[in-house]
Amino acid sequence: LPAADSQEQKPRNLCQIGNFMPPTLYLIDGHALAYRTFFALTVTGQKFSTSSGEPTAGTYGFASVLLRLLEQEKPEYMAVAFDTGKTFRNEIFPDYKATRAKMPDDLRPQIERIREMVDIFGLPRLEKEGAEADDVLGTIAVQAVAKGLGVKIITGDRDLLQLVNERVLVNLAGSKLSEAKDYAAADVVTALGVRPDQVVDYKALVGDKSDNIPGVGGVGEKTAISLLEKYDNLDEIYAHLEEITGRVKTLLERDRDQAYLSRDLATIRTDIAVSLDLEKAQTKYLDLPAIEQFFARMEFRTLLARLKKIAGQVEPSPLPRQQLSLFGEPVQQIGETPAYELKTVVVDTPAALKPWRMTCSLLR
């Protein structure tokens, strides 16, 4: 999924503490990935459909990404979240996402096929009425980190950058699929000019056209970044409003309520009533015969060949995780396996135990 840029990304260790690499939960933004793969394959001009005429570009692309993750990144745990329709955001702001284009007719039935495929893969399918997939992803990510896991979120939605921290990495599609990349905290700052925890305050000021979030009319990116550099967050900006002069102060005064509404709309909830059974999310439980039957039914001949290569690799592999282009080759190592000999330390006295207490506290 991540980028194959001309400038190679620096290797980054996801959630690594010393030489310890905790298991990682891969969370897939179902609708976002379906859209990306559908349009990526549709624009090639190649026809993706079954002999009976059922369109399959989105389904095929989604399946290809799942296989690529299993082949190359070998996640220990994986789950997929989907949207369910109207949410609480529509209740507090009826025009939320009102300007979005209608889903293509060819894609709509494929969303249900993709849901079916996720079930056949045996991956947990996470949905919550009244909440967006973003909220499901945010909640499960927080729960996973609390259990000591690392998290990698696969999405095309920049809103999820607000979830990035030392244990959560977001893989975000660029303007082209080949430009997708992993975002750690430093990457968010480079891309937006603000820290991950400031993303919602940034959107409160500049808005978000894709979601029809209004923001503060007349406040652009440079002004928002400058305000957040000086005051850190929206509350502090308004607490020091008298220090701000000229047109910017007038705009902030005029659209105060709109700014706070926008922040509320942009904030991903991390405490909704949803949970994940990690036992069921283990990739070693993939039902390979059922997947093979589904691929045969959908006439995914190329994917059938790839599936057979995975058949003997359903147990999580000790090989290093790799960063991938969407359908291409790995381009980045994430958490390389140490090549040196493992050193054993005997802890048999209270004094010898003391240096390890901090590490144990972190892992807990």
C-alpha positions as CSV (number, residue, x, y, z in Angstrom):
1,L,0.0,0.0,0.0
2,P,2.6,2.6,0.8
3,A,4.6,4.7,-1.6
4,A,7.1,3.8,-4.2
5,D,8.6,7.3,-4.5
6,S,11.8,8.2,-6.2
7,Q,13.1,9.2,-2.8
8,E,13.1,6.0,-0.7
9,Q,11.4,6.5,2.7
10,K,13.6,5.9,5.7
11,P,13.1,2.6,7.5
12,R,10.9,3.0,10.5
13,N,10.2,0.7,13.4
14,L,6.5,0.5,14.2
15,C,5.8,0.4,17.9
16,Q,9.3,-0.9,18.6
17,I,10.6,-0.7,22.2
18,G,14.3,-1.5,22.2
19,N,14.6,-4.8,20.3
20,F,11.1,-5.8,21.2
21,M,8.5,-5.7,18.4
22,P,4.9,-6.2,19.7
23,P,2.4,-7.9,17.5
24,T,0.5,-5.6,15.1
25,L,-3.2,-5.3,14.4
26,Y,-3.9,-4.2,10.8
27,L,-7.2,-2.3,10.6
28,I,-8.6,-1.7,7.1
29,D,-11.0,1.1,6.3
30,G,-13.4,-0.9,4.1
31,H,-15.2,1.7,2.2
32,A,-12.1,3.8,1.6
33,L,-10.1,0.9,0.3
34,A,-13.0,-0.2,-1.9
35,Y,-13.2,3.3,-3.5
36,R,-9.5,3.4,-4.1
37,T,-9.2,0.0,-5.7
38,F,-12.4,0.5,-7.8
39,F,-11.1,3.7,-9.3
40,A,-7.5,2.5,-9.6
41,L,-8.6,-0.4,-11.8
42,T,-11.5,1.3,-13.6
43,V,-9.2,4.1,-15.0
44,T,-6.9,1.5,-16.6
45,G,-9.6,0.8,-19.2
46,Q,-9.3,-3.0,-18.5
47,K,-12.7,-4.7,-18.1
48,F,-13.2,-6.3,-14.7
49,S,-16.4,-8.4,-14.7
50,T,-17.5,-12.0,-14.5
51,S,-18.6,-13.9,-17.6
52,S,-22.2,-13.2,-16.5
53,G,-21.5,-9.5,-16.5
54,E,-21.1,-8.7,-12.7
55,P,-18.6,-5.8,-12.3
56,T,-15.7,-6.8,-10.1
57,A,-13.0,-4.1,-10.2
58,G,-13.5,-3.0,-6.6
59,T,-13.9,-6.6,-5.3
60,Y,-10.8,-7.8,-7.3
61,G,-8.7,-4.8,-6.1
62,F,-9.7,-5.3,-2.5
63,A,-8.9,-9.0,-2.6
64,S,-5.6,-8.2,-4.2
65,V,-4.6,-5.9,-1.4
66,L,-5.7,-8.4,1.2
67,L,-3.5,-11.0,-0.4
68,R,-0.6,-8.6,-0.8
69,L,-0.8,-7.8,3.0
70,L,-0.8,-11.5,3.8
71,E,2.0,-12.3,1.4
72,Q,4.4,-9.5,2.3
73,E,3.5,-7.8,5.6
74,K,2.2,-11.0,7.3
75,P,0.1,-9.3,9.9
76,E,-0.6,-11.2,13.1
77,Y,-4.1,-9.7,13.4
78,M,-6.4,-8.1,10.8
79,A,-9.9,-6.7,10.8
80,V,-12.0,-4.6,8.4
81,A,-14.4,-1.7,9.3
82,F,-17.3,-0.4,7.2
83,D,-19.6,2.5,7.3
84,T,-23.3,1.9,7.9
85,G,-25.0,5.0,6.6
86,K,-26.2,8.1,8.4
87,T,-24.4,8.9,11.7
88,F,-24.7,11.2,14.7
89,R,-22.8,13.8,12.7
90,N,-25.7,14.1,10.3
91,E,-28.0,14.7,13.3
92,I,-25.9,17.7,14.6
93,F,-25.2,19.0,11.1
94,P,-27.6,17.8,8.4
95,D,-25.4,19.0,5.6
96,Y,-22.5,16.8,6.7
97,K,-21.0,15.2,3.5
98,A,-23.9,16.6,1.5
99,T,-21.7,17.7,-1.3
100,R,-20.1,14.3,-1.9
101,A,-20.7,12.7,-5.3
102,K,-23.1,9.7,-5.5
103,M,-21.4,6.3,-5.3
104,P,-20.9,4.9,-8.8
105,D,-23.6,2.4,-9.8
106,D,-21.1,-0.3,-10.6
107,L,-19.5,0.0,-7.2
108,R,-22.6,-0.1,-5.0
109,P,-23.2,-3.9,-5.4
110,Q,-19.5,-4.6,-5.0
111,I,-19.5,-3.2,-1.5
112,E,-21.8,-6.0,-0.5
113,R,-19.6,-8.5,-2.4
114,I,-16.6,-7.1,-0.4
115,R,-18.4,-7.5,2.8
116,E,-19.2,-11.1,1.8
117,M,-15.5,-11.7,0.9
118,V,-14.3,-10.3,4.3
119,D,-16.6,-12.8,6.0
120,I,-15.3,-15.6,3.8
121,F,-11.7,-14.7,4.7
122,G,-12.8,-15.1,8.3
123,L,-11.7,-11.6,9.2
124,P,-13.8,-9.7,11.8
125,R,-16.1,-7.2,10.0
126,L,-16.7,-4.2,12.2
127,E,-19.7,-2.0,11.9
128,K,-21.7,0.2,14.3
129,E,-25.0,1.8,13.5
130,G,-24.9,5.6,13.9
131,A,-21.1,5.7,13.7
132,E,-18.6,6.0,10.8
133,A,-15.9,3.4,10.1
134,D,-13.5,6.1,11.3
135,D,-15.0,5.9,14.8
136,V,-14.9,2.1,14.8
137,L,-11.2,2.2,13.7
138,G,-10.4,4.8,16.3
139,T,-12.0,2.9,19.1
140,I,-10.5,-0.4,18.2
141,A,-7.0,1.2,17.7
142,V,-7.2,2.7,21.3
143,Q,-8.3,-0.7,22.7
144,A,-5.5,-2.5,20.8
145,V,-2.8,-0.1,22.1
146,A,-4.1,-0.6,25.6
147,K,-3.5,-4.3,25.2
148,G,0.1,-3.7,24.1
149,L,-0.4,-4.1,20.4
150,G,0.8,-1.9,17.6
151,V,-1.7,-0.7,15.0
152,K,-1.5,0.0,11.3
153,I,-4.6,1.6,9.7
154,I,-5.0,1.2,5.9
155,T,-7.1,4.0,4.5
156,G,-7.6,6.8,2.0
157,D,-9.0,9.2,4.5
158,R,-6.8,11.9,5.9
159,D,-9.1,12.4,8.9
160,L,-7.5,9.3,10.4
161,L,-4.1,11.1,10.7
162,Q,-5.4,12.4,14.0
163,L,-5.0,8.9,15.4
164,V,-1.3,8.7,14.7
165,N,1.0,8.2,17.7
166,E,4.0,6.2,18.8
167,R,1.9,3.0,18.6
168,V,-0.4,3.8,15.6
169,L,0.7,4.2,12.0
170,V,-1.6,5.3,9.2
171,N,-1.1,4.2,5.7
172,L,-2.7,6.9,3.5
173,A,-3.3,6.9,-0.3
174,G,-1.9,9.8,-2.2
175,S,-3.3,11.4,-5.3
176,K,-2.1,8.3,-7.1
177,L,-2.1,4.8,-5.6
178,S,1.7,4.5,-6.1
179,E,2.1,7.6,-3.9
180,A,0.5,6.0,-0.8
181,K,2.7,6.0,2.2
182,D,2.9,5.4,5.9
183,Y,2.4,8.3,8.2
184,A,4.1,8.5,11.6
185,A,3.8,11.7,13.7
186,A,6.7,13.5,11.9
187,D,5.1,12.7,8.5
188,V,1.8,14.3,9.7
189,V,3.7,17.5,10.6
190,T,5.4,17.5,7.2
191,A,2.2,17.0,5.3
192,L,-0.2,19.3,7.3
193,G,2.1,21.6,9.3
194,V,0.5,20.4,12.5
195,R,0.8,17.5,15.0
196,P,-1.6,14.6,14.9
197,D,-3.3,15.8,18.1
198,Q,-3.9,19.2,16.4
199,V,-5.6,17.8,13.2
200,V,-9.1,18.4,14.6
201,D,-8.3,22.0,15.6
202,Y,-6.8,22.5,12.1
203,K,-10.0,21.3,10.5
204,A,-12.0,23.4,12.9
205,L,-10.3,26.4,11.4
206,V,-9.9,25.6,7.7
207,G,-12.8,23.2,7.3
208,D,-12.9,20.1,5.1
209,K,-14.6,20.4,1.6
210,S,-14.7,16.6,1.1
211,D,-16.9,16.3,4.2
212,N,-18.6,19.7,3.9
213,I,-17.2,20.8,7.2
214,P,-17.4,24.6,7.2
215,G,-14.6,25.7,9.5
216,V,-14.0,29.4,9.9
217,G,-14.8,31.2,6.7
218,G,-11.8,33.1,5.3
219,V,-9.2,31.3,7.4
220,G,-6.8,29.4,5.2
221,E,-4.1,26.8,5.9
222,K,-1.2,29.2,6.6
223,T,-3.2,31.2,9.0
224,A,-4.5,28.1,10.8
225,I,-1.0,26.7,11.1
226,S,0.3,30.0,12.4
227,L,-2.4,30.2,15.0
228,L,-1.8,26.6,16.2
229,E,1.9,27.1,16.4
230,K,1.3,30.0,18.7
231,Y,-1.7,28.9,20.7
232,D,-1.6,25.1,20.3
233,N,-5.4,24.4,20.1
234,L,-8.8,25.9,19.4
235,D,-9.6,26.5,23.0
236,E,-6.4,28.5,23.6
237,I,-6.9,30.5,20.4
238,Y,-10.3,31.7,21.7
239,A,-8.9,32.2,25.2
240,H,-6.3,34.6,23.7
241,L,-8.6,36.2,21.1
242,E,-7.8,39.7,22.4
243,E,-4.2,39.2,21.4
244,I,-5.2,38.5,17.8
245,T,-5.8,41.6,15.6
246,G,-7.3,42.6,12.3
247,R,-9.3,40.5,9.9
248,V,-8.4,37.2,11.5
249,K,-9.9,38.3,14.8
250,T,-13.1,39.4,13.1
251,L,-13.4,36.0,11.3
252,L,-12.8,34.1,14.5
253,E,-15.4,36.1,16.4
254,R,-17.9,35.8,13.7
255,D,-17.6,32.0,13.3
256,R,-16.9,30.9,16.8
257,D,-19.8,28.5,17.0
258,Q,-19.1,27.2,13.5
259,A,-15.5,26.5,14.5
260,Y,-16.5,24.4,17.5
261,L,-19.1,22.6,15.4
262,S,-16.4,21.8,12.8
263,R,-14.1,20.5,15.5
264,D,-16.8,18.2,16.8
265,L,-17.6,16.9,13.3
266,A,-13.9,16.3,12.6
267,T,-13.2,14.5,15.9
268,I,-13.0,10.7,15.5
269,R,-14.7,9.0,18.5
270,T,-12.5,6.5,20.3
271,D,-15.0,5.3,22.9
272,I,-18.0,4.0,21.0
273,A,-19.6,0.7,22.0
274,V,-17.7,-1.7,19.7
275,S,-15.0,-4.3,20.5
276,L,-12.8,-6.8,18.7
277,D,-12.2,-10.4,19.6
278,L,-8.5,-10.7,18.9
279,E,-8.7,-14.5,18.8
280,K,-11.0,-14.3,15.8
281,A,-8.7,-11.6,14.2
282,Q,-5.7,-13.9,13.9
283,T,-4.8,-14.4,10.3
284,K,-3.8,-18.0,11.0
285,Y,-7.5,-18.8,11.0
286,L,-8.0,-18.0,7.3
287,D,-10.4,-20.4,5.6
288,L,-8.3,-21.0,2.5
289,P,-10.7,-23.6,0.8
290,A,-13.6,-21.1,1.2
291,I,-11.6,-18.3,-0.2
292,E,-10.5,-20.5,-3.1
293,Q,-14.2,-21.3,-3.9
294,F,-15.1,-17.6,-3.7
295,F,-12.2,-16.6,-6.1
296,A,-13.3,-19.4,-8.5
297,R,-16.9,-18.1,-8.4
298,M,-15.8,-14.5,-9.1
299,E,-13.4,-15.8,-11.8
300,F,-10.3,-14.3,-10.1
301,R,-7.9,-16.7,-11.8
302,T,-4.7,-14.7,-11.1
303,L,-5.6,-14.4,-7.4
304,L,-6.2,-18.1,-7.2
305,A,-2.6,-18.7,-8.1
306,R,-1.4,-16.2,-5.5
307,L,-3.7,-17.8,-2.9
308,K,-2.1,-21.2,-3.4
309,K,1.3,-19.7,-2.6
310,I,-0.1,-18.4,0.7
311,A,-1.7,-21.8,1.6
312,G,1.4,-23.0,3.5
313,Q,2.0,-19.6,5.2
314,V,-1.1,-19.1,7.3
315,E,0.9,-19.0,10.5
316,P,2.3,-15.6,11.2
317,S,5.9,-15.4,9.8
318,P,8.9,-14.0,11.6
319,L,10.0,-12.2,8.4
320,P,10.2,-8.4,8.7
321,R,7.2,-6.4,7.8
322,Q,7.5,-4.5,4.5
323,Q,5.9,-1.4,3.1
324,L,4.3,-2.0,-0.2
325,S,2.9,-0.2,-3.2
326,L,-0.8,-1.0,-3.7
327,F,-0.4,-3.9,-6.1
328,G,3.4,-3.8,-6.4
329,E,6.6,-4.9,-4.7
330,P,7.8,-4.0,-1.2
331,V,9.7,-0.8,-0.9
332,Q,10.3,-0.3,2.8
333,Q,11.3,-2.4,5.8
334,I,9.3,-1.8,8.9
335,G,11.0,-3.3,12.0
336,E,13.8,-5.4,10.5
337,T,14.7,-8.6,12.2
338,P,18.0,-8.1,14.0
339,A,20.9,-10.0,12.4
340,Y,23.0,-10.3,15.5
341,E,23.0,-13.1,18.0
342,L,20.3,-12.9,20.7
343,K,21.9,-12.0,24.1
344,T,20.5,-13.7,27.2
345,V,20.4,-11.9,30.5
346,V,19.9,-13.8,33.7
347,V,17.9,-11.9,36.3
348,D,18.3,-13.6,39.6
349,T,18.5,-10.7,42.2
350,P,16.4,-7.6,43.0
351,A,19.3,-5.5,41.8
352,A,19.4,-7.2,38.4
353,L,15.6,-6.8,38.1
354,K,15.6,-3.1,38.6
355,P,16.8,-2.0,35.1
356,W,13.9,-4.0,33.5
357,R,11.1,-2.5,35.5
358,M,10.6,0.5,33.1
359,T,10.5,-1.8,30.1
360,C,7.9,-4.0,31.8
361,S,5.8,-1.0,32.7
362,L,5.8,0.2,29.1
363,L,4.8,-3.2,27.8
364,R,2.0,-3.4,30.3
